[in-house]
Amino acid sequence: MIREVLQYPDPRLAVECEDITEITDEIRQLAADMAETMYRQDGIGLAAPQVGEHCRLIVVDVSGPEKREALMTFVNPRLELTGEKIDSEEGCLSVPGGYRATLTRSDTVRLTARDLDGNEVCMDADGLLAVCLQHEVDHLKGTLFIDHISRLKRTLYDSRVKKMQKNAPRPMPTAAARTRTGAR
């Protein structure tokens, strides 16, 4: 099932997630929904809080967005930054307007997590996968990539978001709402 991807400045994106204590059928379904949503949005990663669930679950597939051949799902992922610092241009499905910025990330990481069968996963990642993992694990801490940019760039972006929200089409009020407000 395709899920709605929350958009900044939704406050639910800033909530730190809880560990998953038991891998249930509901968690497996959430992971499947997240993967389907990520692919539909042409993303390469998605974290549970981006679809309104505050648990430590991420899906990534850096073979995409075209190929979709290497889906990985991680429960309760933890990262150890093991490499040199590199500059990486990032965007995010939860950051509207196609905004991208250059961040400094580690070029290699060590990930420890569980898979959907409860098996322990320990892997080293580099390049795009390392950057993607850092980006998605940040979401689990309630952090968006725009939280890492300079104050000036953030202020400019926030102004852009306010303008987009102001110019967004507004839904027509329902008959009940028109009656309550006195609108006709």
C-alpha positions as CSV (number, residue, x, y, z in Angstrom):
1,M,0.0,0.0,0.0
2,I,1.3,3.4,-1.0
3,R,1.6,5.6,2.1
4,E,1.6,9.4,2.3
5,V,5.1,10.8,2.7
6,L,5.0,13.6,5.3
7,Q,6.4,16.9,4.1
8,Y,8.5,19.4,6.0
9,P,7.6,21.3,8.2
10,D,5.3,18.6,9.6
11,P,6.4,18.3,13.3
12,R,6.1,14.5,13.2
13,L,9.3,14.5,11.1
14,A,11.2,15.9,14.2
15,V,10.3,13.1,16.6
16,E,13.0,10.7,17.7
17,C,11.9,7.1,17.0
18,E,11.6,4.2,19.4
19,D,13.3,0.8,19.0
20,I,11.3,-2.0,17.6
21,T,11.0,-4.6,20.3
22,E,9.3,-7.3,18.3
23,I,9.3,-7.9,14.5
24,T,5.6,-8.5,13.9
25,D,3.5,-9.0,10.7
26,E,2.5,-5.3,11.1
27,I,6.2,-4.3,11.0
28,R,6.8,-6.5,7.9
29,Q,3.8,-4.9,6.2
30,L,5.0,-1.4,7.1
31,A,8.4,-2.3,5.5
32,A,6.6,-3.5,2.4
33,D,4.5,-0.4,2.3
34,M,7.6,1.8,2.7
35,A,9.4,0.0,-0.1
36,E,6.4,0.4,-2.4
37,T,6.1,4.1,-1.5
38,M,9.8,4.7,-2.0
39,Y,9.7,3.2,-5.4
40,R,6.6,5.1,-6.4
41,Q,8.3,8.3,-5.4
42,D,11.6,7.4,-7.3
43,G,13.5,7.4,-4.0
44,I,16.5,5.4,-2.9
45,G,15.7,5.4,0.8
46,L,12.8,5.9,3.2
47,A,12.5,5.9,7.0
48,A,9.4,5.0,9.0
49,P,8.9,8.5,10.4
50,Q,8.5,9.8,6.8
51,V,5.3,7.8,6.6
52,G,4.1,8.8,10.1
53,E,5.4,5.8,12.0
54,H,7.8,6.5,14.9
55,C,9.8,3.3,14.9
56,R,13.4,2.5,13.9
57,L,12.8,1.0,10.4
58,I,14.4,2.0,7.1
59,V,14.4,0.7,3.6
60,V,17.1,1.5,1.0
61,D,17.8,0.6,-2.6
62,V,20.6,2.5,-4.2
63,S,20.3,0.6,-7.4
64,G,17.4,2.9,-8.2
65,P,15.5,4.7,-8.8
66,E,15.5,3.0,-12.2
67,K,16.5,-0.6,-11.5
68,R,15.1,-1.5,-8.1
69,E,17.3,-4.6,-7.7
70,A,18.8,-4.3,-4.2
71,L,16.1,-3.6,-1.6
72,M,17.5,-3.7,1.9
73,T,15.4,-3.4,5.1
74,F,16.9,-2.6,8.4
75,V,15.3,-2.8,11.9
76,N,16.8,-0.7,14.6
77,P,19.8,0.4,12.5
78,R,22.9,1.9,14.2
79,L,25.8,3.5,12.4
80,E,29.5,3.9,13.2
81,L,31.1,6.5,11.0
82,T,34.4,4.9,9.9
83,G,35.7,7.0,6.9
84,E,36.9,10.3,5.7
85,K,34.6,13.2,5.3
86,I,33.2,13.8,1.8
87,D,30.8,16.3,0.3
88,S,27.5,14.8,-0.8
89,E,24.6,16.4,-2.6
90,E,21.3,15.3,-1.0
91,G,17.6,15.7,-1.5
92,C,14.7,14.1,0.4
93,L,11.2,12.9,-0.3
94,S,10.0,14.8,2.8
95,V,11.6,18.1,1.7
96,P,9.3,19.8,-0.8
97,G,10.2,21.7,-3.9
98,G,13.0,19.5,-5.0
99,Y,15.5,21.3,-2.7
100,R,19.0,19.8,-2.7
101,A,22.0,20.8,-0.7
102,T,25.6,19.7,-0.2
103,L,26.4,18.1,3.2
104,T,29.5,16.7,4.7
105,R,29.1,12.9,5.4
106,S,31.4,10.0,6.2
107,D,32.4,8.1,3.0
108,T,32.2,4.8,4.9
109,V,30.0,3.4,7.7
110,R,29.5,0.2,9.7
111,L,25.9,-0.7,10.1
112,T,24.5,-2.9,12.7
113,A,20.8,-3.8,12.6
114,R,18.3,-6.7,12.3
115,D,16.5,-7.9,9.2
116,L,12.8,-8.7,9.0
117,D,13.5,-12.2,10.2
118,G,15.2,-10.9,13.3
119,N,18.7,-11.9,12.1
120,E,21.6,-9.7,13.1
121,V,23.1,-7.7,10.2
122,C,26.5,-6.2,10.3
123,M,27.9,-4.6,7.2
124,D,30.3,-2.0,5.9
125,A,29.1,0.4,3.3
126,D,30.7,3.1,1.3
127,G,29.9,5.6,-1.4
128,L,26.2,6.3,-2.1
129,L,25.0,3.5,0.2
130,A,27.0,5.0,3.1
131,V,25.5,8.4,2.5
132,C,22.0,7.0,2.1
133,L,22.2,5.1,5.4
134,Q,23.4,8.2,7.2
135,H,20.5,10.2,5.7
136,E,17.9,7.6,6.7
137,V,19.2,7.0,10.2
138,D,19.1,10.8,10.7
139,H,15.4,10.6,10.1
140,L,15.1,8.1,13.0
141,K,16.7,10.8,15.2
142,G,14.1,13.4,14.0
143,T,16.7,15.1,11.8
144,L,16.3,16.2,8.2
145,F,19.2,17.0,5.9
146,I,18.1,20.6,6.0
147,D,18.9,20.6,9.7
148,H,22.6,20.3,8.7
149,I,22.7,23.3,6.3
150,S,23.8,26.8,7.3
151,R,21.5,29.1,9.0
152,L,21.3,31.4,6.0
153,K,20.5,28.6,3.6
154,R,17.9,27.3,6.0
155,T,16.2,30.7,6.4
156,L,16.1,31.1,2.6
157,Y,14.6,27.6,2.3
158,D,12.0,28.2,5.0
159,S,10.9,31.3,3.2
160,R,10.5,29.3,0.0
161,V,8.4,26.7,1.8
162,K,6.2,29.4,3.3
163,K,5.7,30.8,-0.2
164,M,4.8,27.4,-1.6
165,Q,2.3,26.8,1.2
166,K,0.8,30.2,0.7
167,N,0.4,29.6,-3.0
168,A,-0.9,26.0,-2.6
169,P,-4.5,25.4,-3.7
170,R,-6.8,25.2,-0.8
171,P,-9.5,22.5,-0.5
172,M,-13.1,23.6,-0.8
173,P,-14.8,23.7,2.6
174,T,-17.4,21.0,3.1
175,A,-21.1,21.8,3.6
176,A,-20.7,21.2,7.3
177,A,-17.7,23.6,7.5
178,R,-19.6,26.3,5.6
179,T,-22.5,26.0,8.0
180,R,-20.3,26.2,11.1
181,T,-18.4,29.3,9.7
182,G,-21.5,30.9,8.3
183,A,-20.1,30.8,4.8
184,R,-22.5,30.2,1.9
